[in-house]
């Protein structure tokens, strides 16, 4: 489902006891979304099932963050991240996400399972300027070099802090 949605400044804040849960196949198509996912996304269950999970991608999110996420989960690792999502009405909501692959009895990846909860304000405050710098670098670099250029900014920050990406997002 391709969408033409204009982002707004309207934020929806997750409640402390909210958990957004979704599952996808190996291509990133949504196979399940719980009622909290439906509520925050603004889409109906029918609109979500079968759609690419990036249906909720906010344009403020750098592509390099999703490349990092995909690299980790395709390597059979879990990934934690702060993500700004966009709902169907153009509003946004921040999440702290954990994405993990699901496996067949033979150990093959069969899909991905994601649980999102209310993020810490300190985490949002940390990643917002970082993501803005990464996004600006992606725009300047152009599509062919966007992810590489943006990833370098992230790696430089992690090197300065002496942390891995997982250590950073779990610490903030």
C-alpha positions as CSV (number, residue, x, y, z in Angstrom):
1,X,0.0,0.0,0.0
2,X,1.6,3.3,-1.1
3,X,0.5,6.3,0.8
4,X,0.6,10.0,0.3
5,X,0.5,11.3,3.9
6,X,1.7,14.7,5.0
7,X,3.4,14.5,8.4
8,X,2.0,16.7,11.1
9,X,3.3,17.9,14.5
10,X,0.6,16.0,16.4
11,X,2.2,13.5,18.7
12,X,0.5,10.5,20.3
13,X,2.3,9.3,23.4
14,X,2.2,5.7,24.4
15,X,0.8,4.8,27.8
16,X,3.1,3.1,30.4
17,X,1.3,-0.2,30.0
18,X,1.1,-0.2,26.2
19,X,2.8,-2.8,24.2
20,X,2.6,-2.6,20.4
21,X,3.1,-6.0,18.9
22,X,3.5,-7.0,15.3
23,X,4.8,-9.9,13.2
24,X,6.0,-9.9,9.6
25,X,7.1,-12.5,7.1
26,X,10.7,-12.6,5.9
27,X,9.9,-9.8,3.3
28,X,8.6,-7.4,6.0
29,X,4.9,-7.8,5.2
30,X,2.7,-7.6,8.3
31,X,1.1,-10.9,9.3
32,X,-0.2,-9.8,12.7
33,X,-0.8,-6.5,14.6
34,X,-2.3,-6.3,18.1
35,X,-5.0,-3.8,19.0
36,X,-2.5,-1.2,20.3
37,X,-0.7,-1.3,17.0
38,X,-3.9,-0.7,15.2
39,X,-4.8,2.1,17.5
40,X,-1.5,4.0,17.2
41,X,-1.0,3.4,13.5
42,X,-4.5,4.5,12.7
43,X,-4.9,1.8,10.1
44,X,-7.5,-0.9,10.2
45,X,-6.3,-4.5,10.6
46,X,-7.4,-5.2,7.0
47,X,-5.2,-2.3,5.8
48,X,-2.2,-3.5,7.9
49,X,-2.2,-7.2,7.1
50,X,-0.2,-7.9,4.0
51,X,1.3,-4.4,3.9
52,X,5.0,-3.7,4.2
53,X,5.9,-2.7,7.8
54,X,7.3,0.5,6.5
55,X,3.7,1.7,6.0
56,X,4.3,3.4,9.4
57,X,7.8,4.8,8.6
58,X,8.2,8.4,9.4
59,X,10.2,10.6,7.0
60,X,12.3,11.8,9.9
61,X,13.8,8.4,10.3
62,X,17.2,7.9,8.6
63,X,17.4,4.9,6.3
64,X,20.7,3.8,8.0
65,X,18.8,3.0,11.2
66,X,16.6,0.6,9.3
67,X,19.6,-0.9,7.4
68,X,21.2,-1.6,10.8
69,X,18.0,-3.2,12.1
70,X,17.7,-5.4,9.0
71,X,21.3,-6.4,9.1
72,X,21.0,-7.5,12.7
73,X,17.8,-9.5,12.4
74,X,18.8,-11.1,9.1
75,X,22.0,-12.2,10.9
76,X,19.7,-14.0,13.5
77,X,20.2,-11.3,16.2
78,X,17.7,-9.2,18.0
79,X,17.8,-5.4,17.7
80,X,16.7,-2.6,20.0
81,X,16.0,0.8,18.6
82,X,14.3,4.1,19.1
83,X,11.9,4.7,16.2
84,X,9.7,7.6,15.2
85,X,6.6,6.1,13.5
86,X,3.9,7.9,11.5
87,X,0.2,7.1,11.8
88,X,-2.3,7.2,8.9
89,X,-3.4,10.7,9.8
90,X,0.2,12.1,9.6
91,X,0.7,12.2,13.4
92,X,3.7,10.5,15.0
93,X,4.6,8.4,17.9
94,X,7.9,7.3,19.3
95,X,8.6,3.8,20.4
96,X,11.4,1.8,21.9
97,X,11.4,-1.4,19.8
98,X,12.8,-4.9,20.1
99,X,12.8,-6.8,16.9
100,X,13.7,-10.5,16.8
101,X,13.6,-13.1,14.1
102,X,11.4,-16.1,14.5
103,X,12.7,-19.5,13.5
104,X,11.6,-22.9,12.0
105,X,12.5,-26.1,13.8
106,X,15.5,-26.3,11.4
107,X,16.7,-22.9,12.5
108,X,15.7,-21.0,9.4
109,X,14.2,-17.5,9.8
110,X,10.5,-17.6,9.2
111,X,9.6,-14.0,10.0
112,X,10.1,-11.2,12.5
113,X,8.5,-10.4,15.8
114,X,8.5,-6.8,17.2
115,X,7.4,-5.5,20.5
116,X,7.4,-1.7,21.1
117,X,6.9,0.1,24.4
118,X,6.9,3.7,25.6
119,X,10.4,5.1,25.1
120,X,12.3,7.0,27.7
121,X,12.3,10.8,27.1
122,X,16.1,10.8,27.6
123,X,16.3,8.3,24.7
124,X,14.2,10.5,22.4
125,X,16.2,13.5,23.4
126,X,19.4,11.7,22.5
127,X,18.4,10.2,19.2
128,X,16.4,13.2,17.8
129,X,19.5,15.4,17.0
130,X,21.5,12.3,15.9
131,X,18.7,11.1,13.6
132,X,18.4,14.7,12.2
133,X,22.1,14.8,11.4
134,X,22.0,11.4,9.8
135,X,18.9,12.3,7.7
136,X,20.5,15.5,6.6
137,X,23.7,13.6,5.5
138,X,21.5,11.1,3.6
139,X,19.7,13.9,1.7
140,X,23.1,15.6,0.8
141,X,24.7,12.3,-0.2
142,X,21.9,11.3,-2.5
143,X,20.2,7.9,-2.8
144,X,23.3,5.9,-3.9
145,X,25.4,7.0,-1.0
146,X,22.8,7.9,1.6
147,X,23.0,4.8,3.9
148,X,26.8,4.7,3.8
149,X,27.2,8.4,4.6
150,X,24.5,8.3,7.4
151,X,26.0,5.1,8.9
152,X,29.4,6.8,9.2
153,X,27.8,9.5,11.4
154,X,26.3,6.9,13.6
155,X,29.6,4.9,13.8
156,X,31.5,8.1,14.7
157,X,29.1,8.9,17.5
158,X,29.4,5.3,18.8
159,X,33.2,5.5,18.6
160,X,33.2,8.7,20.5
161,X,31.1,7.2,23.3
162,X,33.0,3.9,23.2
163,X,29.7,2.0,22.8
164,X,28.0,-0.4,20.4
165,X,24.6,0.6,19.0
166,X,22.9,-1.8,21.4
167,X,24.8,-0.4,24.4
168,X,23.8,3.1,23.4
169,X,20.1,2.5,23.0
170,X,19.9,0.5,26.2
171,X,21.8,3.1,28.1
172,X,19.8,6.2,27.1
